[in-house]
Amino acid sequence: MERVDKTVNKAVNQAVSDLGGYIRAQRGNAQISLRELAKSAGVSNPYLSQIERGLRKPSAEILQQIAKALRISAEALYVQAGILEQREGGPVVDAILADPDLGERQKQVLLDIYASFRREHDGATGVPDRTETPEAAEE
């Protein structure tokens, strides 16, 4: 039992470390300082620094504040933190989610439209919709 606990703890620590690195990279891409991000996100400088170094695991609420301050998708941070499973996508979905100039609602609308185009295209080419059962695709 202790061995399982050590494995789980190691996985959690690795996810937290990866999350911190991801936040640091996004901050670098946005060209803002740790202090500026901390102020915008409403967290202290030391706390944000500990998150980036993988020493702290922030709550979903804190992740949302950080995402908003970085102008990135909260979903991206939730996936990095292991709160959400990464959805299937591809380059188009990744680009939409990564666009800092789009709000969360705009991103969701674009993803919905893209999914409907994909379903339409898959239907026109005879490729069954991924959400259909094999029996429904044969009809």
Salt bridges, closest charged atoms under 4 A:
GLU2 OE2 - LYS6 NZ 3.68
GLU52 OE1 - ARG24 NE 3.77
GLU52 OE2 - ARG27 NE 2.70
GLU75 OE1 - ARG87 NH2 2.72
ASP101 OD1 - ARG71 NH2 3.96
ASP122 OD1 - HIS121 ND1 3.76
ASP122 OD2 - ARG130 NH1 3.50
